């Protein structure tokens, strides 16, 4: 099984350099115009056209450009991995690059063996209060921040610049029935707080327009919850038997 780790980055050379300490074998891809400010970084640097911008277009460009069977796309502001397993009040921090690579390899192999196209990890930041020891794996959620893709059976909607990952995961659930989520590990990053990344395409208007489009496309399978400072999107697809013909997410 061939696997490539790709870090799409934009205007974050310092954050990307930090992420490369966790993923030293990763390929970094940036817009052609930004190559001069990234070329000092170690490792492989592959430019993409400047007009390729936003999550959907970037993700699909990566899938089209690189040929490995498994592609793992990693946000450029990942700072560490947290593991709540075996810890009561505070999760364990992992920064060893070899250990992190093995986590990715293991999940990729499980996803491939299950016959699904997407795998990912917990998005709670490794909060021990939210980890259920009896339920360490998810089958019906969506993933972002770190998303692993096996094969090329699906394509991203390149019109979605902000919410493309959840759409892609729902497509995977529709076709392959499972998105494999290893809840034992959480890749922690500074989502929506630092400059660069997708801030040039992010706005309240665009975010709402994309959510409305996804609601029209997926209907009751997508839940939208408004919190004080954010909007939470939740996949509402049941996948597992619990007995007497009933299913549980």
N, C-alpha and C positions, 0 to 999 in steps of 0.2 A: 504494500500500500504506500503510494507516494503522497506526501503531504507537504504543502507549502504554507507558511505563516506570512501573512501580508498585513502591513500596517499602513492604511491610507491616512495621510496627514495633510494638514493645511495650516500654515502660519503658526506652527508649534514645534520648531526645531528643538527647543530645550526639552519640552515634554516628550518628544519623540526619542531623544537621546536617552532619557530616563527609561522609557519603555523598552528600548533595545537592550538594556541591562537584564531585563526579564526574558526577552525574546531575542537573543543575540544572533540567531540564524534567520531572523525575519527579513523579508524584502519590504522596503519602504517605497510607497508610490506617492508622488506629489505632482502638482501641475507643472508643466514645462517651465513656466515663468518663475517658479519657486526653486528650481534646481540649485541655483547659486547659494541659497541660504541653507540648503540641506546637504550639499555635497561633501561637507566636512565630516558627516556622520559615518561611522563604520558600517560595513555591510553593503548589500546591494541596494542601489537606488534606481528605480524605474519610473520615468516620467509618464504622465498621461496628458492628453490634450487639455488646455485650459478650460474649454467649454464643458468638460465632464465634471459636473459639480452636483453635490447633494447625494444622499445615501443611495437611492435607487440607481442613478447613473454610475456612481463609483463602484458599487458592488457588482453590477453587471459587467462593467469594463474589466474588472479584476477577473471575473469568471471567464470572460471571453479571451483575455490576454494570456493567462497562465494555464498550463495544460495538466498540472498534477490532478490526480483523482480527488484528493481532499484539499480544500482551501479553507484555511482558518483566518478570518479577518478580525483584527484586533484594533480597538480604539487606541489612538496615540497618547491618551492620557491615563492609561492604566498605571497604577502605582504599586500594587501588590495583589496577592491572592490571599483570601481568608478561608479557613476551614473550621467549621464549628463542631466537627465530629470529635466526641470525647471530651469536650470542654463545656463546663457548666455556665460560666458567666462571661467569658471572653474568648472569642475564636482565635485560632492559631494563625499567625501571619507566615506566608510562604513567599520567599524572594529568590530561592535557588532556581536558576534557569533550567537545570537538568530535570528537577522535580516538576516544574511547570510544563516543560515539553512532554514529559511522560503522562501528565494529566490529560493533555490534549490528544496524545496518541491513543491512550486508553479509551477515551470517549469517542474518538473517531472510529476505532475498531468496533466498539459496541454498536454505534449507529449503523455502520456498514453491515454488521451481522444481523441487525434487526431489519434491514432492508429499507431504512429511511434516509432522507436526504439532508436532514438538519439536526445538528446537536448544539447544545449550549450549556449554560451554567446558571446558578442562582443569581438573582439580581437584587437581593436584599442587602448586599454588603457583608454577608456572612454573619448576620444577626442571629445569635444563639437562641433568642426567644422565638424566632420564626422557624427554626430547624426542627423537623419532626424525625426523630431517630427511627421510627417505624416506617417512614416513607421517604427514603433518601433520593429517590429518582422520580422525575416527572415525565409524563408522556404526552401532555396535551397543552403545554404552555407555549409562550413565544420567548425568543431570546434576542438580546442585543448587547452591544459592548464588545463581546466576543461571540462570534457566530461561526460555526463550522458547517461546511457544505460538502456533501459527498456526491460526486457525479455532477451531471448537468441536466437533470430531468426537469428542472424548473427554471424560470426566468424572472428576474425582478421587473416590477413595473417602474420604468425609468421616469415616469411623470411624478412619482412620489419622491420628494426630496427629503422628507422628514420621517415619515411613517412607513417606510418601505419594508423594514424587517418584519413587522407584525403581519403585513400582507403576505410576505413570502412564507412565513411560518404557517399561516392559515392555508395557503396553497399546498404546503407540504402535508398538513393534516388531511386535506381533502383528497390528495392523491396517494400518500403513503401511510396515512392513518396515525402516524406517530411523529412527534418531535421529541428527541431524547434530551432531557435536562438532568444533569448531574448536580443535585442540590448540595452535595458535600463541599463544593468549591464555589467561591464567589470572586470574580475578578473586579476589584474595586478601582473606580476611577472617578474623576471629577466631572460628572455629567452636568452639562448646561451652565457651569460656573466660570470656566476660563474662556478667554478669547480664542479666536481661530476656529478650526473645525467647521461646523455648518452654520456658524452665526451669520454668515452673509446671505443665507437663504431662509433663515428662521425668522418668523414673525407670528404674532397671534392670529392674524388673518389666514396665513398659509396653513398654520397648524390646524385651525378649525376647519378649513376647507378640505384638508386631507382626511381629517376624522369623519367629516360628513360623507366623503366619497367612500371611505371604508365601511361606514354604517350602511350605506346603500348597497354596497357590494356583498357584505357578509351578514347583514341583518342581525338576527338574534344570537349568532355565533360569536359576536363581538360585543363585550360589555364596556360601557364608557362610564366612568365614575369621576365626578368633579370633586377634588379636594380643595383646600384653601389656596395652595400655591401651585398646583399642577393638575393635570388630567391623567387618570390612570386608565389604561386600556387592558382589558382582560379577556383572554380566550375562554369561551363558554362551550367547549366541546367535551363531552363525556367519553371516556375511553376504557375504563377498567371495570370488570365484573366484581361485584361485592357479595354476590349470593342472591338466590331467588329471582334471578333475571334482572336485578337492579344494577345500575352502573354508577360509578363515582369518578369524578375528575381526578 
